[in-house]
Amino acid sequence: MSDSRADDMTVKRRIWFLFLLLLTFCVPVETYGDGCECRHVKVLADGEYYPALIDAIDGAQRTITMAFFLFKTSGYEKSYPDTVVRHLIEAVRRDVRVTVILEQDSDARSSVTADNRETAERLEKGNVTVRFDGPGRTTHAKVVVFDDRYVLLGSHNLTNSALKYNHEMSLFIDSPAVAGEVLRYLGALH
């Protein structure tokens, strides 16, 4: 099988996974005042993710909990990941509790671990709580939960490439039920 066919199959599997995840979690579970059972989901392809992330961070009122395989900042204030750091620190200043969970490899020389540790230092200077997963297991999640209700979930890492150039796909889900499931999962990471 050629590399391009294998890549196409990988993309199709990821889209199918996101579709199944959407079907699994987006069963109506809440009834609003008018009796309408509603669930809101928006697909965020490619560059649509970054502005949605920034808007959600800026709109958070109580909590932001996130887990990422890679959160790669550069110290360059105009880079997208560094801008995310600034917005997270601003959220803390608004009394939003922000927790970031990052991947750490068992190999201390790993570029993923080094990049995540560098970002962690920047976040911790702004009083953001940072946790690392256990080195024996890879955390490949890319998810954010806002105010126990809104979930951003998909393929976007917090890197300049993923936020600006790559073909990526994520979902914005308005569901306290889904948010609760994700938070329980994230709470068990260590």
C-alpha positions as a Markdown table, in Angstrom:
| # | Residue | x | y | z |
|---|---|---|---|---|
| 1 | Met | 0.0 | 0.0 | 0.0 |
| 2 | Ser | 1.4 | 3.4 | -0.9 |
| 3 | Asp | 2.1 | 6.0 | 1.7 |
| 4 | Ser | -0.7 | 8.3 | 0.4 |
| 5 | Arg | -3.3 | 5.5 | 0.6 |
| 6 | Ala | -2.1 | 4.6 | 4.1 |
| 7 | Asp | -2.4 | 8.3 | 5.0 |
| 8 | Asp | -5.9 | 8.5 | 3.5 |
| 9 | Met | -6.9 | 5.4 | 5.5 |
| 10 | Thr | -5.6 | 7.0 | 8.7 |
| 11 | Val | -7.6 | 10.2 | 8.0 |
| 12 | Lys | -10.7 | 8.2 | 7.3 |
| 13 | Arg | -10.3 | 6.2 | 10.5 |
| 14 | Arg | -9.9 | 9.4 | 12.5 |
| 15 | Ile | -13.0 | 11.0 | 11.0 |
| 16 | Trp | -15.0 | 7.8 | 11.6 |
| 17 | Phe | -13.8 | 7.8 | 15.2 |
| 18 | Leu | -14.9 | 11.4 | 15.7 |
| 19 | Phe | -18.2 | 10.6 | 14.1 |
| 20 | Leu | -18.7 | 7.6 | 16.4 |
| 21 | Leu | -17.7 | 9.7 | 19.4 |
| 22 | Leu | -20.2 | 12.3 | 18.4 |
| 23 | Leu | -23.0 | 9.7 | 18.1 |
| 24 | Thr | -22.0 | 8.1 | 21.4 |
| 25 | Phe | -22.1 | 11.3 | 23.5 |
| 26 | Cys | -24.6 | 13.5 | 21.7 |
| 27 | Val | -27.7 | 11.6 | 22.7 |
| 28 | Pro | -30.1 | 14.2 | 24.1 |
| 29 | Val | -29.8 | 14.1 | 27.8 |
| 30 | Glu | -31.1 | 17.5 | 28.9 |
| 31 | Thr | -34.4 | 19.1 | 28.6 |
| 32 | Tyr | -34.5 | 22.9 | 28.5 |
| 33 | Gly | -37.2 | 25.1 | 29.8 |
| 34 | Asp | -39.4 | 24.8 | 26.6 |
| 35 | Gly | -39.2 | 21.0 | 26.7 |
| 36 | Cys | -36.9 | 20.8 | 23.8 |
| 37 | Glu | -34.1 | 18.3 | 24.1 |
| 38 | Cys | -31.1 | 20.0 | 22.5 |
| 39 | Arg | -27.4 | 19.2 | 21.8 |
| 40 | His | -25.1 | 21.7 | 20.0 |
| 41 | Val | -22.1 | 20.4 | 18.2 |
| 42 | Lys | -19.9 | 22.4 | 15.7 |
| 43 | Val | -17.1 | 20.9 | 13.6 |
| 44 | Leu | -14.0 | 23.0 | 13.6 |
| 45 | Ala | -11.8 | 22.3 | 10.6 |
| 46 | Asp | -8.2 | 23.5 | 10.2 |
| 47 | Gly | -7.9 | 27.2 | 11.2 |
| 48 | Glu | -11.4 | 27.4 | 12.7 |
| 49 | Tyr | -10.2 | 25.9 | 15.9 |
| 50 | Tyr | -7.8 | 28.6 | 17.1 |
| 51 | Pro | -10.4 | 31.5 | 17.2 |
| 52 | Ala | -12.9 | 29.2 | 18.9 |
| 53 | Leu | -10.4 | 28.2 | 21.5 |
| 54 | Ile | -9.5 | 31.8 | 22.2 |
| 55 | Asp | -13.2 | 32.8 | 22.4 |
| 56 | Ala | -13.9 | 29.9 | 24.8 |
| 57 | Ile | -10.9 | 30.8 | 27.0 |
| 58 | Asp | -12.0 | 34.4 | 27.2 |
| 59 | Gly | -15.6 | 33.4 | 27.9 |
| 60 | Ala | -14.8 | 30.9 | 30.6 |
| 61 | Gln | -16.2 | 32.0 | 34.0 |
| 62 | Arg | -15.2 | 29.2 | 36.5 |
| 63 | Thr | -12.9 | 26.5 | 35.1 |
| 64 | Ile | -10.8 | 25.5 | 32.2 |
| 65 | Thr | -9.3 | 22.0 | 32.2 |
| 66 | Met | -7.2 | 20.8 | 29.3 |
| 67 | Ala | -5.0 | 17.9 | 28.2 |
| 68 | Phe | -2.6 | 18.0 | 25.3 |
| 69 | Phe | 0.0 | 15.7 | 23.9 |
| 70 | Leu | 2.0 | 18.7 | 22.7 |
| 71 | Phe | 1.8 | 22.4 | 23.8 |
| 72 | Lys | 4.8 | 24.0 | 22.1 |
| 73 | Thr | 5.5 | 27.6 | 22.8 |
| 74 | Ser | 8.4 | 29.6 | 21.4 |
| 75 | Gly | 8.5 | 32.7 | 23.5 |
| 76 | Tyr | 7.5 | 34.7 | 20.4 |
| 77 | Glu | 4.5 | 36.7 | 21.5 |
| 78 | Lys | 2.7 | 36.5 | 18.2 |
| 79 | Ser | 2.8 | 32.7 | 17.9 |
| 80 | Tyr | -0.5 | 31.1 | 18.3 |
| 81 | Pro | 0.5 | 28.8 | 21.2 |
| 82 | Asp | 2.1 | 31.7 | 23.1 |
| 83 | Thr | -1.1 | 33.7 | 22.6 |
| 84 | Val | -3.0 | 30.8 | 24.1 |
| 85 | Val | -0.7 | 31.0 | 27.1 |
| 86 | Arg | -1.4 | 34.7 | 27.5 |
| 87 | His | -5.2 | 34.1 | 27.4 |
| 88 | Leu | -5.0 | 31.3 | 29.9 |
| 89 | Ile | -3.0 | 33.5 | 32.3 |
| 90 | Glu | -5.6 | 36.3 | 31.8 |
| 91 | Ala | -8.3 | 33.8 | 32.7 |
| 92 | Val | -6.5 | 33.0 | 36.0 |
| 93 | Arg | -6.4 | 36.8 | 36.7 |
| 94 | Arg | -10.2 | 36.7 | 36.2 |
| 95 | Asp | -10.4 | 34.0 | 39.0 |
| 96 | Val | -10.9 | 31.2 | 36.5 |
| 97 | Arg | -9.3 | 28.0 | 37.8 |
| 98 | Val | -7.1 | 26.7 | 34.9 |
| 99 | Thr | -5.5 | 23.3 | 34.9 |
| 100 | Val | -3.3 | 22.0 | 32.0 |
| 101 | Ile | -2.3 | 18.3 | 31.8 |
| 102 | Leu | 0.6 | 17.6 | 29.5 |
| 103 | Glu | 2.4 | 14.5 | 28.1 |
| 104 | Gln | 5.8 | 13.6 | 29.5 |
| 105 | Asp | 7.8 | 10.7 | 28.0 |
| 106 | Ser | 9.9 | 8.3 | 30.0 |
| 107 | Asp | 12.9 | 9.5 | 27.9 |
| 108 | Ala | 14.0 | 12.8 | 29.5 |
| 109 | Arg | 15.6 | 13.8 | 26.2 |
| 110 | Ser | 12.3 | 13.6 | 24.3 |
| 111 | Ser | 11.5 | 16.8 | 22.4 |
| 112 | Val | 7.8 | 16.4 | 23.4 |
| 113 | Thr | 8.8 | 16.4 | 27.1 |
| 114 | Ala | 11.2 | 19.3 | 26.6 |
| 115 | Asp | 8.6 | 21.4 | 24.7 |
| 116 | Asn | 5.9 | 20.7 | 27.2 |
| 117 | Arg | 8.2 | 21.5 | 30.2 |
| 118 | Glu | 9.2 | 24.9 | 28.6 |
| 119 | Thr | 5.5 | 25.7 | 28.1 |
| 120 | Ala | 4.7 | 24.6 | 31.7 |
| 121 | Glu | 7.3 | 27.0 | 33.0 |
| 122 | Arg | 5.5 | 29.9 | 31.2 |
| 123 | Leu | 2.1 | 28.8 | 32.4 |
| 124 | Glu | 3.3 | 28.3 | 36.0 |
| 125 | Lys | 4.7 | 31.9 | 36.1 |
| 126 | Gly | 1.1 | 33.0 | 35.4 |
| 127 | Asn | -0.3 | 30.8 | 38.2 |
| 128 | Val | -1.8 | 28.2 | 35.9 |
| 129 | Thr | -1.8 | 24.7 | 37.5 |
| 130 | Val | 0.2 | 22.3 | 35.3 |
| 131 | Arg | 0.3 | 18.5 | 35.7 |
| 132 | Phe | 2.2 | 15.9 | 33.8 |
| 133 | Asp | 0.9 | 12.4 | 33.1 |
| 134 | Gly | 2.9 | 9.4 | 34.3 |
| 135 | Pro | 5.9 | 8.6 | 32.1 |
| 136 | Gly | 4.8 | 5.0 | 31.6 |
| 137 | Arg | 1.9 | 5.8 | 29.4 |
| 138 | Thr | 1.4 | 8.3 | 26.6 |
| 139 | Thr | -1.4 | 10.9 | 26.9 |
| 140 | His | -2.3 | 11.6 | 23.3 |
| 141 | Ala | -5.5 | 13.5 | 24.2 |
| 142 | Lys | -6.2 | 17.0 | 22.8 |
| 143 | Val | -9.2 | 18.2 | 24.8 |
| 144 | Val | -10.4 | 21.3 | 26.7 |
| 145 | Val | -13.4 | 21.5 | 29.0 |
| 146 | Phe | -14.8 | 25.0 | 29.9 |
| 147 | Asp | -17.1 | 25.6 | 32.9 |
| 148 | Asp | -18.2 | 21.9 | 33.1 |
| 149 | Arg | -20.3 | 22.4 | 30.0 |
| 150 | Tyr | -18.3 | 23.1 | 26.8 |
| 151 | Val | -15.8 | 20.6 | 25.3 |
| 152 | Leu | -13.2 | 21.1 | 22.5 |
| 153 | Leu | -12.1 | 17.7 | 21.4 |
| 154 | Gly | -10.2 | 16.5 | 18.3 |
| 155 | Ser | -6.9 | 16.4 | 16.6 |
| 156 | His | -5.4 | 19.8 | 17.2 |
| 157 | Asn | -2.3 | 20.0 | 19.4 |
| 158 | Leu | -1.3 | 23.4 | 20.6 |
| 159 | Thr | 1.5 | 24.0 | 18.2 |
| 160 | Asn | 1.9 | 26.8 | 15.6 |
| 161 | Ser | 1.7 | 24.2 | 12.8 |
| 162 | Ala | -1.5 | 22.5 | 14.1 |
| 163 | Leu | -3.2 | 25.8 | 14.9 |
| 164 | Lys | -2.2 | 27.6 | 11.7 |
| 165 | Tyr | -1.2 | 25.3 | 8.8 |
| 166 | Asn | -2.1 | 21.6 | 9.3 |
| 167 | His | -5.3 | 19.9 | 8.2 |
| 168 | Glu | -6.9 | 19.2 | 11.6 |
| 169 | Met | -10.4 | 18.5 | 12.7 |
| 170 | Ser | -12.0 | 19.0 | 16.1 |
| 171 | Leu | -15.5 | 19.4 | 17.6 |
| 172 | Phe | -17.0 | 22.0 | 19.9 |
| 173 | Ile | -19.6 | 20.3 | 22.0 |
| 174 | Asp | -22.1 | 22.0 | 24.3 |
| 175 | Ser | -23.0 | 19.2 | 26.7 |
| 176 | Pro | -22.6 | 19.0 | 30.5 |
| 177 | Ala | -22.9 | 15.2 | 30.2 |
| 178 | Val | -20.0 | 15.0 | 27.8 |
| 179 | Ala | -18.0 | 17.5 | 29.8 |
| 180 | Gly | -18.5 | 15.4 | 32.9 |
| 181 | Glu | -17.3 | 12.2 | 31.2 |
| 182 | Val | -14.2 | 14.0 | 29.9 |
| 183 | Leu | -13.4 | 15.5 | 33.3 |
| 184 | Arg | -13.7 | 12.1 | 35.0 |
| 185 | Tyr | -11.3 | 10.7 | 32.4 |
| 186 | Leu | -8.8 | 13.6 | 32.8 |
| 187 | Gly | -9.0 | 13.3 | 36.6 |
| 188 | Ala | -7.8 | 9.7 | 36.4 |
| 189 | Leu | -4.7 | 10.6 | 34.3 |
| 190 | His | -1.4 | 10.3 | 36.3 |
